[in-house]
Amino acid sequence: MLDTKQSEAAPSKDEPRGCLFALSQPPLMIFLAVIGCLLLMAALHDLLWL
């Protein structure tokens, strides 16, 4: 029989995870960096070559 306790399912109160935890994840940071570089390249293209 499975022993499911409420303490195992509940997140630990020692580590509150919020927006800064989500922003610190490497895949999200790589995605935001790529989008930022594309926006920067588009802005420089519009400013310098058009």
C-alpha positions as CSV (number, residue, x, y, z in Angstrom):
1,M,0.0,0.0,0.0
2,L,1.3,3.5,-0.9
3,D,2.2,5.7,2.0
4,T,1.4,9.2,0.9
5,K,2.0,11.9,3.4
6,Q,1.0,15.5,3.1
7,S,4.5,16.7,4.1
8,E,6.0,15.0,1.0
9,A,3.6,16.6,-1.4
10,A,3.8,20.1,0.0
11,P,6.8,22.3,-1.1
12,S,9.4,22.9,1.6
13,K,9.0,26.2,3.4
14,D,12.8,26.7,3.6
15,E,13.2,27.7,-0.1
16,P,10.6,30.1,-1.3
17,R,10.7,30.1,-5.1
18,G,9.5,33.1,-6.9
19,C,10.2,35.2,-10.0
20,L,14.0,35.5,-9.4
21,F,14.2,31.7,-9.2
22,A,12.5,31.4,-12.5
23,L,14.7,34.0,-14.1
24,S,17.8,32.2,-12.9
25,Q,17.1,29.1,-14.9
26,P,19.6,28.7,-17.8
27,P,17.1,27.8,-20.6
28,L,15.1,30.9,-19.9
29,M,18.2,33.1,-19.7
30,I,19.4,31.7,-23.0
31,F,16.0,32.3,-24.6
32,L,15.9,35.9,-23.3
33,A,19.5,36.5,-24.5
34,V,18.7,35.3,-28.0
35,I,15.5,37.4,-28.2
36,G,17.5,40.4,-26.9
37,C,20.2,39.9,-29.5
38,L,17.7,39.7,-32.3
39,L,16.0,42.9,-31.2
40,L,19.4,44.6,-30.9
41,M,20.4,43.5,-34.4
42,A,17.1,44.7,-35.8
43,A,17.5,48.1,-34.1
44,L,21.0,48.5,-35.3
45,H,20.0,47.5,-38.8
46,D,17.2,50.1,-38.8
47,L,19.5,52.8,-37.4
48,L,22.7,52.2,-39.5
49,W,21.6,50.8,-42.8
50,L,18.1,52.2,-43.5
